Amino acid sequence: MSASTRHRGRRRLVSQEMYETVFGTVYIGLATNVLLVAATLPLLVVLLATDPTVSWPALALLAPLLAPALVAAFAVFTAFSTDGSTAAVRTFWRAYRRHARRALAIGALTSAVVVVLAVDVVAVWGARIGAAAIPVFATLLVLAVLTALVALAATPVLPGVRLRDLLRTSLYLAVRRWYLSVTALAVLGLLAGVVVTSPAIGLGFATAPLLFVVWGGCRVALRSVVPDGATPAAHGTAVPS
């Protein structure tokens, strides 16, 4: 075989691998978007069809539906990043069913804390004590959201850890890796803005790529607890207390 023939063969192989990678990435993104919409449809209907300032109690009740959907999406990203798996539908629903109970608990706790803190902010808004209380309430609200985010990313890789320990570790990691946490929060804010202003673009195209960035930041933070996102059972990893 001549050198030129071998070169053409390698070029075709590289082109095929590149094509498969690009196709798989696009498919994972589009499929994850559709699956997220399906898993959170009641919440999205209320959010997009009503005035949130009026329907916020219903939104607070439905907000926990986001939690198992995020866990499932993170599981899809993990499988694709680790093994190149493009079985998005199977991976998503398998993770959803397996971790729904814990994820819903995290989502419900977070929703309750956010509602209480938001009501507290409204209650002291304009009052003399508000200047001192509002920054405290806002900080606690941000910490609650960040703790939940890290806990949801950790749920698939720390399935046997008690919920209390998982939340405590997630709070520790969210504070310790504050730069990653702030970036993830900013990306989530951007995603929420896109979904509210342009639902078709946000839900159809932007959700998976932006959540992938959020998942990447959480995965880096979790490496101090679980190396390379592996399960503790595989590496004898213990959650710090």
C-alpha positions, -999 to +999 in steps of 0.1 A: +000+000+000+014+034-010+019+062+014-008+083-004-033+055+000-026+051+037-029+089+041-063+089+023-074+060+046-065+078+077-082+110+065-114+091+058-112+075+093-107+109+110-135+124+089-158+096+099-149+099+136-154+136+135-188+132+118-199+107+144-188+130+172-205+160+158-237+140+151-237+125+185-232+158+202-260+174+183-283+145+189-276+145+227-283+182+228-316+180+209-328+148+226-320+162+261-340+194+253-370+173+243-367+151+274-364+180+298-395+196+283-414+164+287-403+159+323-412+194+333-442+201+311-466+211+339-442+236+353-435+251+319-471+254+310-478+274+342-447+295+338-453+304+302-491+307+302-496+327+334-482+358+351-455+345+375-463+373+400-498+359+404-492+322+398-460+319+420-477+296+446-484+271+418-449+276+404-434+269+439-454+237+441-443+225+407-407+237+409-395+204+425-402+187+391-371+204+379-349+184+402-353+148+388-352+162+353-318+179+360-304+148+376-314+128+345-299+154+322-267+153+342-267+115+339-269+118+301-240+143+300-220+120+322-226+089+300-218+109+268-186+125+283-173+092+298-183+065+273-195+085+243-230+070+248-257+085+227-285+065+243-300+097+256-336+085+260-328+053+279-302+070+301-324+099+309-355+079+320-334+053+338-317+080+359-350+098+364-367+067+378-338+057+399-331+091+415-366+107+414-374+103+451-342+119+464-342+146+437-378+155+445-368+158+482-340+181+473-363+201+450-390+204+476-366+215+503-351+241+480-384+254+469-396+258+504-365+277+515-366+300+485-402+308+491-397+316+528-366+338+521-384+356+492-414+363+514-390+376+541-374+399+516-408+413+505-418+417+542-388+439+551-386+457+517-387+495+524-384+490+562-355+503+582-343+468+590-344+459+553-310+474+546-294+449+570-317+419+565-322+418+527-285+411+519-285+382+545-317+368+530-304+371+495-271+354+504-290+325+521-312+322+490-282+320+467-266+294+489-297+273+490-299+272+452-262+265+448-263+237+474-293+221+456-275+224+423-244+206+435-265+180+454-284+172+422-252+168+402-238+146+430-269+124+433-260+100+405-224+095+418-232+094+455-264+074+456-258+057+489-251+089+509-277+101+534-295+132+522-284+152+552-247+144+545-252+150+508-266+185+514-239+193+539-212+183+515-228+201+487-229+233+507-193+229+516-183+224+479-205+253+467-187+276+491-152+262+486-156+263+448-174+296+448-161+307+415-176+276+398-208+281+418-212+317+407-205+308+371-231+280+372-257+304+388-250+330+361-255+304+334-287+293+350-299+329+351-290+333+314-310+301+306-340+313+326-339+346+308-337+330+274-366+306+282-388+334+294-381+358+266-378+333+237-393+299+248-387+282+214-350+291+213-345+284+250-363+251+252-354+239+217-317+248+214-302+266+244-311+244+274-288+214+269-257+234+260-261+258+289-269+229+314-238+211+301-217+241+312-234+240+346-228+202+349-192+207+340-186+232+368-204+209+393-184+179+381-151+198+387-162+207+422-172+171+429-138+157+419-125+165+454-150+140+467-155+116+439-125+114+415-136+118+378-172+114+387-169+077+396-191+061+422-177+059+458-181+021+457-156+019+429-130+039+446-138+037+483-146+073+484-161+087+516-180+119+519-163+144+543-183+152+574 
